[in-house]
Amino acid sequence: MKLYMVPLAPNPTKVMLYIAERAELGTGMGIEQIVVNTLKGRQREPEHLARNPFGTLPVLELDDGSHLVESLAVIQYLEDRFPQGALLEGSVEARAKARDVERIVDLRIAGPMGTYVHAKNSPIGRPPDPEKAAQMEASVQVPLDFLEGLLADGRPLLLGARVSIADCTLQASLQFLRWAEADLFGERPLLRAWDERYRARPAAQNVLRW
Ligand SMILES: N[C@@H](CCC(=O)N[C@@H](CS)C(=O)NCC(=O)O)C(=O)O
């Protein structure tokens, strides 16, 4: 399999973190990672559009040459394809909770944070939009409080002791913010401690560049 990716971008990075976490837990997936240079607009060239008509990353090329073009579907495919040691585990309720937190992180935090970075200092040259940035900053406050609340029981990671897809998604988004020299955590010491803890993990050290 091949993963078409670009290092800074949040959606590819969450898949890269997921793959690295699974490798740390003993599951090497043998996926070749190939950079598509978005700074040069390569994602909009025919070669990439043939893989993904929407011109986005990541894209996972399966062994039969077909493609998955949504980051969460890529992760879920890898969970199903390599079920031993899958990150989504435990009771029906535990798995539902992990999915719930992942959706909250992705839809209510990672999405707005991505828009925030593009509105502040877009790596692909979108024009600054201070009003949009302020809206995005406001919109992540309640979901960030929700995460701070989860961590209040002393858990080291978002779902407990074991790494989850939500951890990968949040950290991928934070790397994008760091690149833009932005910080939206405010006075949330538990999230700050989580961030330091997560970034010290071998998988994070292998993947993160900012
Ligand atoms: N829903 C998609 C979103 C993919 C996406 O928007 N990727 C961004 C990078 S984080 C991208 O490729 N942007 C380049 C562009 O839109 O031209 C997913 O989760 O994979």
The ligand as a Gaussian input file, in Angstrom:
#p B3LYP/6-31G(d) Opt

LIG

0 1
 N      -12.145000      15.177000       4.700000
 C      -10.807000      15.005000       4.164000
 C      -10.140000      16.347000       4.098000
 C       -8.803000      16.283000       3.374000
 C       -8.151000      17.655000       3.258000
 O       -8.840000      18.681000       3.163000
 N       -6.825000      17.655000       3.211000
 C       -6.085000      18.892000       3.100000
 C       -4.818000      18.782000       3.936000
 S       -5.201000      18.683000       5.663000
 C       -5.664000      19.114000       1.670000
 O       -5.372000      18.193000       0.966000
 N       -5.608000      20.392000       1.244000
 C       -5.094000      20.760000      -0.040000
 C       -6.135000      21.410000      -0.904000
 O       -7.323000      21.442000      -0.485000
 O       -5.772000      21.886000      -1.970000
 C      -10.027000      14.026000       5.052000
 O      -10.374000      13.885000       6.236000
 O       -9.106000      13.367000       4.559000

